[in-house]
Amino acid sequence: MSGSLLPLTDLTAADARRALDTRQISAVELARAYLERIDRFDGQLGVYLHVMHDAALALAAAADRKL
């Protein structure tokens, strides 16, 4: 979100939806923010068995085209 100090991964679901609906952010930007967070912390946490970066970004791009 331009001009916002809040990281995208700190947005509530409602705020993220509003930002998407008003095109303050794109679904690709939001997906990238979450993928970067997963990459940063999963080595310590070991929560994910497999992260499908390409699929997540492709689905986000498709969502952006529909918005």
N, C-alpha and C positions, 0 to 999 in steps of 0.2 A: 504494500500500500504506500503509495507515494506520500511522503511527508509524515508518515507514521513512525513512531519509535518502537512500536510493538512488533516483535518478530511474527511472521505469518503462522508459525506453529503455536503461538500463544493465543491466537484468536479463538473465541468460542465457535462452535459450529454455526450458530446463528449469525455471528459477525462475519465469518468466512463466507457464508451464503450471501449475505447482504453485499459484501465486497465483490463477490463474483457477479451477482445480479446487476450491480451498478458499474461493472467493469473497472473497478479500482485495482483489481488483481485478475490474473488469468488462472484457469485451472492448472495450466502447466507450471506457472510460478508456484502455486500452492503445492502441487505434487513434488516439484523439485525441492522445496523447503523441507517437506517431510522426508523425502529420500535422503537429503543431506543429513538430517537429524538422525535417521536410522543408521546411516554409514558412520556417523560420528560416535554413536553410543552403543551400537549393537556388539561391537567387539568386547566391551565390558559386560554387557547384560546378557548377550547370547539369547535374545528373545526370538529372533527370526531364523527359520531353517533356510529359507531362500527368499531373496528380494528380487522381484521382477521389474527392474528399473525401466527397461524398454517398453514393456507392456503398460506399466503405470503411466508413463509419459505419453504413449500412444492413445490411451483411453482419455487422458486429460486433454490432449489436443482435439480429440473428437468431441469432448464436452464443450470445449471453447468454440468450436464451429457451430454448435447448436445454440449457444447463448446469444 
